[in-house]
């Protein structure tokens, strides 16, 4: 991957994170949810700060 391709990828990720959460949820919520679930499985629910209050 060239430097330009890498830079473009980073810019796309940055723009994605800058979008309002509601818009991200509409467009890619399913993917984000899957990633979050995988993170919980790896760390365990108690260690995952997202679920600390549960």
HTML snippet that shows the backbone in 3Dmol.js (N, CA, C, O; Angstrom):
<script src="https://3Dmol.org/build/3Dmol-min.js"></script>
<div id="view" style="width:600px;height:400px;position:relative"></div>
<script>
const pdb = `
ATOM      1  N   UNK A   1       0.856  -1.200   0.000  1.00  0.00           N
ATOM      2  CA  UNK A   1       0.000   0.000   0.000  1.00  0.00           C
ATOM      3  C   UNK A   1       0.889   1.248   0.000  1.00  0.00           C
ATOM      4  O   UNK A   1       1.814   1.362   0.805  1.00  0.00           O
ATOM      5  N   UNK A   2       0.602   2.164  -0.897  1.00  0.00           N
ATOM      6  CA  UNK A   2       1.416   3.377  -0.994  1.00  0.00           C
ATOM      7  C   UNK A   2       1.066   4.357   0.130  1.00  0.00           C
ATOM      8  O   UNK A   2       0.053   4.204   0.812  1.00  0.00           O
ATOM      9  N   UNK A   3       1.914   5.351   0.303  1.00  0.00           N
ATOM     10  CA  UNK A   3       1.659   6.365   1.333  1.00  0.00           C
ATOM     11  C   UNK A   3       0.348   7.097   1.071  1.00  0.00           C
ATOM     12  O   UNK A   3      -0.409   7.390   1.996  1.00  0.00           O
ATOM     13  N   UNK A   4       0.089   7.390  -0.211  1.00  0.00           N
ATOM     14  CA  UNK A   4      -1.150   8.100  -0.542  1.00  0.00           C
ATOM     15  C   UNK A   4      -2.384   7.270  -0.183  1.00  0.00           C
ATOM     16  O   UNK A   4      -3.362   7.795   0.351  1.00  0.00           O
ATOM     17  N   UNK A   5      -2.327   5.982  -0.479  1.00  0.00           N
ATOM     18  CA  UNK A   5      -3.454   5.105  -0.148  1.00  0.00           C
ATOM     19  C   UNK A   5      -3.662   5.052   1.361  1.00  0.00           C
ATOM     20  O   UNK A   5      -4.791   5.101   1.849  1.00  0.00           O
ATOM     21  N   UNK A   6      -2.553   4.952   2.090  1.00  0.00           N
ATOM     22  CA  UNK A   6      -2.644   4.891   3.542  1.00  0.00           C
ATOM     23  C   UNK A   6      -3.239   6.180   4.100  1.00  0.00           C
ATOM     24  O   UNK A   6      -4.087   6.145   4.992  1.00  0.00           O
ATOM     25  N   UNK A   7      -2.791   7.319   3.569  1.00  0.00           N
ATOM     26  CA  UNK A   7      -3.286   8.614   4.029  1.00  0.00           C
ATOM     27  C   UNK A   7      -4.786   8.721   3.754  1.00  0.00           C
ATOM     28  O   UNK A   7      -5.547   9.181   4.605  1.00  0.00           O
ATOM     29  N   UNK A   8      -5.205   8.294   2.559  1.00  0.00           N
ATOM     30  CA  UNK A   8      -6.623   8.339   2.214  1.00  0.00           C
ATOM     31  C   UNK A   8      -7.455   7.480   3.150  1.00  0.00           C
ATOM     32  O   UNK A   8      -8.550   7.869   3.555  1.00  0.00           O
ATOM     33  N   UNK A   9      -6.932   6.317   3.490  1.00  0.00           N
ATOM     34  CA  UNK A   9      -7.628   5.415   4.413  1.00  0.00           C
ATOM     35  C   UNK A   9      -7.792   6.082   5.782  1.00  0.00           C
ATOM     36  O   UNK A   9      -8.864   6.019   6.384  1.00  0.00           O
ATOM     37  N   UNK A  10      -6.726   6.719   6.267  1.00  0.00           N
ATOM     38  CA  UNK A  10      -6.782   7.401   7.561  1.00  0.00           C
ATOM     39  C   UNK A  10      -7.782   8.549   7.532  1.00  0.00           C
ATOM     40  O   UNK A  10      -8.533   8.748   8.487  1.00  0.00           O
ATOM     41  N   UNK A  11      -7.794   9.309   6.431  1.00  0.00           N
ATOM     42  CA  UNK A  11      -8.735  10.425   6.318  1.00  0.00           C
ATOM     43  C   UNK A  11     -10.175   9.924   6.311  1.00  0.00           C
ATOM     44  O   UNK A  11     -11.052  10.546   6.911  1.00  0.00           O
ATOM     45  N   UNK A  12     -10.422   8.804   5.637  1.00  0.00           N
ATOM     46  CA  UNK A  12     -11.777   8.235   5.626  1.00  0.00           C
ATOM     47  C   UNK A  12     -12.187   7.826   7.033  1.00  0.00           C
ATOM     48  O   UNK A  12     -13.318   8.074   7.449  1.00  0.00           O
ATOM     49  N   UNK A  13     -11.268   7.200   7.769  1.00  0.00           N
ATOM     50  CA  UNK A  13     -11.574   6.794   9.140  1.00  0.00           C
ATOM     51  C   UNK A  13     -11.868   8.007  10.012  1.00  0.00           C
ATOM     52  O   UNK A  13     -12.793   7.989  10.825  1.00  0.00           O
ATOM     53  N   UNK A  14     -11.070   9.069   9.838  1.00  0.00           N
ATOM     54  CA  UNK A  14     -11.265  10.284  10.626  1.00  0.00           C
ATOM     55  C   UNK A  14     -12.628  10.895  10.336  1.00  0.00           C
ATOM     56  O   UNK A  14     -13.364  11.262  11.252  1.00  0.00           O
ATOM     57  N   UNK A  15     -12.959  11.002   9.044  1.00  0.00           N
ATOM     58  CA  UNK A  15     -14.269  11.557   8.683  1.00  0.00           C
ATOM     59  C   UNK A  15     -15.383  10.693   9.258  1.00  0.00           C
ATOM     60  O   UNK A  15     -16.398  11.217   9.719  1.00  0.00           O
ATOM     61  N   UNK A  16     -15.207   9.391   9.236  1.00  0.00           N
ATOM     62  CA  UNK A  16     -16.219   8.471   9.771  1.00  0.00           C
ATOM     63  C   UNK A  16     -16.450   8.766  11.254  1.00  0.00           C
ATOM     64  O   UNK A  16     -17.593   8.817  11.708  1.00  0.00           O
ATOM     65  N   UNK A  17     -15.369   8.961  12.004  1.00  0.00           N
ATOM     66  CA  UNK A  17     -15.504   9.217  13.437  1.00  0.00           C
ATOM     67  C   UNK A  17     -16.078  10.606  13.717  1.00  0.00           C
ATOM     68  O   UNK A  17     -16.681  10.822  14.769  1.00  0.00           O
ATOM     69  N   UNK A  18     -15.898  11.548  12.791  1.00  0.00           N
ATOM     70  CA  UNK A  18     -16.409  12.899  13.006  1.00  0.00           C
ATOM     71  C   UNK A  18     -17.901  13.005  12.704  1.00  0.00           C
ATOM     72  O   UNK A  18     -18.543  13.974  13.107  1.00  0.00           O
ATOM     73  N   UNK A  19     -18.455  12.030  12.005  1.00  0.00           N
ATOM     74  CA  UNK A  19     -19.888  12.058  11.705  1.00  0.00           C
ATOM     75  C   UNK A  19     -20.688  11.945  12.994  1.00  0.00           C
ATOM     76  O   UNK A  19     -20.221  11.360  13.971  1.00  0.00           O
ATOM     77  N   UNK A  20     -21.890  12.503  12.996  1.00  0.00           N
ATOM     78  CA  UNK A  20     -22.764  12.342  14.168  1.00  0.00           C
ATOM     79  C   UNK A  20     -23.022  10.864  14.430  1.00  0.00           C
ATOM     80  O   UNK A  20     -23.132  10.070  13.496  1.00  0.00           O
ATOM     81  N   UNK A  21     -23.118  10.504  15.688  1.00  0.00           N
ATOM     82  CA  UNK A  21     -23.302   9.101  16.060  1.00  0.00           C
ATOM     83  C   UNK A  21     -24.549   8.509  15.415  1.00  0.00           C
ATOM     84  O   UNK A  21     -24.540   7.348  15.006  1.00  0.00           O
ATOM     85  N   UNK A  22     -25.614   9.284  15.320  1.00  0.00           N
ATOM     86  CA  UNK A  22     -26.855   8.783  14.729  1.00  0.00           C
ATOM     87  C   UNK A  22     -26.646   8.392  13.267  1.00  0.00           C
ATOM     88  O   UNK A  22     -27.174   7.382  12.801  1.00  0.00           O
ATOM     89  N   UNK A  23     -25.873   9.201  12.559  1.00  0.00           N
ATOM     90  CA  UNK A  23     -25.601   8.901  11.154  1.00  0.00           C
ATOM     91  C   UNK A  23     -24.746   7.643  11.034  1.00  0.00           C
ATOM     92  O   UNK A  23     -24.991   6.808  10.163  1.00  0.00           O
ATOM     93  N   UNK A  24     -23.745   7.501  11.902  1.00  0.00           N
ATOM     94  CA  UNK A  24     -22.921   6.288  11.891  1.00  0.00           C
ATOM     95  C   UNK A  24     -23.790   5.071  12.183  1.00  0.00           C
ATOM     96  O   UNK A  24     -23.622   4.022  11.561  1.00  0.00           O
ATOM     97  N   UNK A  25     -24.707   5.206  13.114  1.00  0.00           N
ATOM     98  CA  UNK A  25     -25.584   4.096  13.493  1.00  0.00           C
ATOM     99  C   UNK A  25     -26.435   3.664  12.306  1.00  0.00           C
ATOM    100  O   UNK A  25     -26.606   2.468  12.067  1.00  0.00           O
ATOM    101  N   UNK A  26     -26.975   4.639  11.553  1.00  0.00           N
ATOM    102  CA  UNK A  26     -27.801   4.313  10.391  1.00  0.00           C
ATOM    103  C   UNK A  26     -26.993   3.573   9.330  1.00  0.00           C
ATOM    104  O   UNK A  26     -27.461   2.591   8.754  1.00  0.00           O
ATOM    105  N   UNK A  27     -25.777   4.053   9.078  1.00  0.00           N
ATOM    106  CA  UNK A  27     -25.004   3.519   7.957  1.00  0.00           C
ATOM    107  C   UNK A  27     -24.203   2.286   8.318  1.00  0.00           C
ATOM    108  O   UNK A  27     -24.119   1.357   7.514  1.00  0.00           O
ATOM    109  N   UNK A  28     -23.613   2.248   9.495  1.00  0.00           N
ATOM    110  CA  UNK A  28     -22.707   1.149   9.805  1.00  0.00           C
ATOM    111  C   UNK A  28     -22.876   0.602  11.210  1.00  0.00           C
ATOM    112  O   UNK A  28     -21.966  -0.029  11.747  1.00  0.00           O
ATOM    113  N   UNK A  29     -24.020   0.837  11.799  1.00  0.00           N
ATOM    114  CA  UNK A  29     -24.247   0.410  13.182  1.00  0.00           C
ATOM    115  C   UNK A  29     -24.047  -1.079  13.382  1.00  0.00           C
ATOM    116  O   UNK A  29     -23.522  -1.508  14.410  1.00  0.00           O
ATOM    117  N   UNK A  30     -24.463  -1.862  12.410  1.00  0.00           N
ATOM    118  CA  UNK A  30     -24.352  -3.322  12.538  1.00  0.00           C
ATOM    119  C   UNK A  30     -22.890  -3.744  12.651  1.00  0.00           C
ATOM    120  O   UNK A  30     -22.542  -4.580  13.484  1.00  0.00           O
ATOM    121  N   UNK A  31     -22.041  -3.167  11.815  1.00  0.00           N
ATOM    122  CA  UNK A  31     -20.610  -3.496  11.854  1.00  0.00           C
ATOM    123  C   UNK A  31     -20.007  -3.074  13.198  1.00  0.00           C
ATOM    124  O   UNK A  31     -19.264  -3.835  13.819  1.00  0.00           O
ATOM    125  N   UNK A  32     -20.332  -1.860  13.639  1.00  0.00           N
ATOM    126  CA  UNK A  32     -19.790  -1.376  14.908  1.00  0.00           C
ATOM    127  C   UNK A  32     -20.246  -2.258  16.067  1.00  0.00           C
ATOM    128  O   UNK A  32     -19.472  -2.540  16.982  1.00  0.00           O
ATOM    129  N   UNK A  33     -21.502  -2.691  16.024  1.00  0.00           N
ATOM    130  CA  UNK A  33     -22.039  -3.536  17.081  1.00  0.00           C
ATOM    131  C   UNK A  33     -21.282  -4.865  17.133  1.00  0.00           C
ATOM    132  O   UNK A  33     -20.954  -5.363  18.210  1.00  0.00           O
ATOM    133  N   UNK A  34     -21.012  -5.433  15.951  1.00  0.00           N
ATOM    134  CA  UNK A  34     -20.275  -6.702  15.885  1.00  0.00           C
ATOM    135  C   UNK A  34     -18.886  -6.541  16.479  1.00  0.00           C
ATOM    136  O   UNK A  34     -18.423  -7.400  17.229  1.00  0.00           O
ATOM    137  N   UNK A  35     -18.217  -5.439  16.145  1.00  0.00           N
ATOM    138  CA  UNK A  35     -16.879  -5.185  16.677  1.00  0.00           C
ATOM    139  C   UNK A  35     -16.939  -5.062  18.199  1.00  0.00           C
ATOM    140  O   UNK A  35     -16.081  -5.603  18.896  1.00  0.00           O
ATOM    141  N   UNK A  36     -17.936  -4.363  18.714  1.00  0.00           N
ATOM    142  CA  UNK A  36     -18.084  -4.203  20.158  1.00  0.00           C
ATOM    143  C   UNK A  36     -18.301  -5.554  20.834  1.00  0.00           C
ATOM    144  O   UNK A  36     -17.732  -5.817  21.893  1.00  0.00           O
ATOM    145  N   UNK A  37     -19.119  -6.408  20.226  1.00  0.00           N
ATOM    146  CA  UNK A  37     -19.370  -7.727  20.800  1.00  0.00           C
ATOM    147  C   UNK A  37     -18.097  -8.563  20.827  1.00  0.00           C
ATOM    148  O   UNK A  37     -17.840  -9.273  21.799  1.00  0.00           O
ATOM    149  N   UNK A  38     -17.294  -8.482  19.757  1.00  0.00           N
ATOM    150  CA  UNK A  38     -16.039  -9.226  19.719  1.00  0.00           C
ATOM    151  C   UNK A  38     -15.103  -8.742  20.823  1.00  0.00           C
ATOM    152  O   UNK A  38     -14.406  -9.540  21.451  1.00  0.00           O
ATOM    153  N   UNK A  39     -15.092  -7.426  21.057  1.00  0.00           N
ATOM    154  CA  UNK A  39     -14.237  -6.859  22.100  1.00  0.00           C
ATOM    155  C   UNK A  39     -14.652  -7.387  23.468  1.00  0.00           C
ATOM    156  O   UNK A  39     -13.799  -7.720  24.290  1.00  0.00           O
ATOM    157  N   UNK A  40     -15.951  -7.464  23.715  1.00  0.00           N
ATOM    158  CA  UNK A  40     -16.459  -7.975  24.991  1.00  0.00           C
ATOM    159  C   UNK A  40     -16.023  -9.422  25.183  1.00  0.00           C
ATOM    160  O   UNK A  40     -15.592  -9.805  26.271  1.00  0.00           O
ATOM    161  N   UNK A  41     -16.134 -10.222  24.130  1.00  0.00           N
ATOM    162  CA  UNK A  41     -15.758 -11.632  24.233  1.00  0.00           C
ATOM    163  C   UNK A  41     -14.274 -11.788  24.550  1.00  0.00           C
ATOM    164  O   UNK A  41     -13.896 -12.665  25.326  1.00  0.00           O
ATOM    165  N   UNK A  42     -13.432 -10.943  23.956  1.00  0.00           N
ATOM    166  CA  UNK A  42     -11.995 -11.038  24.185  1.00  0.00           C
ATOM    167  C   UNK A  42     -11.629 -10.671  25.622  1.00  0.00           C
ATOM    168  O   UNK A  42     -10.853 -11.375  26.269  1.00  0.00           O
ATOM    169  N   UNK A  43     -12.184  -9.579  26.113  1.00  0.00           N
ATOM    170  CA  UNK A  43     -11.780  -9.055  27.415  1.00  0.00           C
ATOM    171  C   UNK A  43     -12.607  -9.639  28.559  1.00  0.00           C
ATOM    172  O   UNK A  43     -12.130  -9.727  29.690  1.00  0.00           O
ATOM    173  N   UNK A  44     -13.829 -10.033  28.267  1.00  0.00           N
ATOM    174  CA  UNK A  44     -14.739 -10.438  29.320  1.00  0.00           C
ATOM    175  C   UNK A  44     -15.548  -9.239  29.761  1.00  0.00           C
ATOM    176  O   UNK A  44     -15.026  -8.125  29.802  1.00  0.00           O
ATOM    177  N   UNK A  45     -16.812  -9.441  30.093  1.00  0.00           N
ATOM    178  CA  UNK A  45     -17.715  -8.318  30.372  1.00  0.00           C
ATOM    179  C   UNK A  45     -17.259  -7.418  31.520  1.00  0.00           C
ATOM    180  O   UNK A  45     -17.461  -6.205  31.457  1.00  0.00           O
ATOM    181  N   UNK A  46     -16.652  -7.978  32.564  1.00  0.00           N
ATOM    182  CA  UNK A  46     -16.267  -7.150  33.710  1.00  0.00           C
ATOM    183  C   UNK A  46     -15.119  -6.208  33.372  1.00  0.00           C
ATOM    184  O   UNK A  46     -15.057  -5.090  33.885  1.00  0.00           O
ATOM    185  N   UNK A  47     -14.215  -6.653  32.516  1.00  0.00           N
ATOM    186  CA  UNK A  47     -13.050  -5.839  32.180  1.00  0.00           C
ATOM    187  C   UNK A  47     -13.375  -4.766  31.156  1.00  0.00           C
ATOM    188  O   UNK A  47     -12.624  -3.803  31.006  1.00  0.00           O
ATOM    189  N   UNK A  48     -14.483  -4.923  30.454  1.00  0.00           N
ATOM    190  CA  UNK A  48     -14.831  -3.980  29.400  1.00  0.00           C
ATOM    191  C   UNK A  48     -15.522  -2.769  30.015  1.00  0.00           C
ATOM    192  O   UNK A  48     -16.587  -2.901  30.618  1.00  0.00           O
ATOM    193  N   UNK A  49     -14.921  -1.586  29.867  1.00  0.00           N
ATOM    194  CA  UNK A  49     -15.429  -0.379  30.516  1.00  0.00           C
ATOM    195  C   UNK A  49     -16.827  -0.001  30.045  1.00  0.00           C
ATOM    196  O   UNK A  49     -17.575   0.637  30.786  1.00  0.00           O
ATOM    197  N   UNK A  50     -17.192  -0.386  28.821  1.00  0.00           N
ATOM    198  CA  UNK A  50     -18.511  -0.034  28.300  1.00  0.00           C
ATOM    199  C   UNK A  50     -19.600  -0.650  29.170  1.00  0.00           C
ATOM    200  O   UNK A  50     -20.668  -0.065  29.348  1.00  0.00           O
ATOM    201  N   UNK A  51     -19.322  -1.838  29.711  1.00  0.00           N
ATOM    202  CA  UNK A  51     -20.336  -2.551  30.478  1.00  0.00           C
ATOM    203  C   UNK A  51     -20.045  -2.521  31.980  1.00  0.00           C
ATOM    204  O   UNK A  51     -20.602  -3.316  32.737  1.00  0.00           O
ATOM    205  N   UNK A  52     -19.178  -1.610  32.409  1.00  0.00           N
ATOM    206  CA  UNK A  52     -18.777  -1.570  33.808  1.00  0.00           C
ATOM    207  C   UNK A  52     -19.963  -1.312  34.735  1.00  0.00           C
ATOM    208  O   UNK A  52     -19.991  -1.804  35.863  1.00  0.00           O
ATOM    209  N   UNK A  53     -20.941  -0.539  34.258  1.00  0.00           N
ATOM    210  CA  UNK A  53     -22.082  -0.191  35.100  1.00  0.00           C
ATOM    211  C   UNK A  53     -23.194  -1.220  35.098  1.00  0.00           C
ATOM    212  O   UNK A  53     -24.187  -1.059  35.806  1.00  0.00           O
ATOM    213  N   UNK A  54     -23.042  -2.272  34.315  1.00  0.00           N
ATOM    214  CA  UNK A  54     -24.124  -3.265  34.197  1.00  0.00           C
ATOM    215  C   UNK A  54     -24.086  -4.214  35.369  1.00  0.00           C
ATOM    216  O   UNK A  54     -24.912  -5.122  35.455  1.00  0.00           O
TER     217      UNK A  54
END
`;
const viewer = $3Dmol.createViewer("view");
viewer.addModel(pdb, "pdb");
viewer.setStyle({}, {cartoon: {color: "spectrum"}});
viewer.zoomTo();
viewer.render();
</script>
